[in-house]
């Protein structure tokens, strides 16, 4: 019975990972990942934490607006 419980737990974990992957493929999820990665890159380049957060948020907002702009 313990093996079945572990297998059920594994299946639930896989289902949640698929849902996370589906969310990350949306424009909002992509923008969130971009924000986190750009923030980390700015910190590694030597920016202060506050400046890095502001720059990463600005770059993410620009990317999000470019991806979601209306088509003429």
C-alpha positions, 0 to 999 in steps of 0.5 A: 500500500505504501508503494501505491501511495508513493506512486499516487504522490508522483502522479500528483507531482507530475500533474502539478508540473504540467500545470506549471509548465502550461502557466509558464507558456502564457505571456504572464508566466514568460514575463515573470520568468524574464523578470526573475532571470533579468534581476539575477543577471543584474545582481551578478553584474554588480547592481544594487538590489533596489536598482536591479529590481527597478531595472528588471521590472522596467524591462519586464513591463516593456517586454510584456507590453510588446508581446501583448500589444494589439495588432492593427 
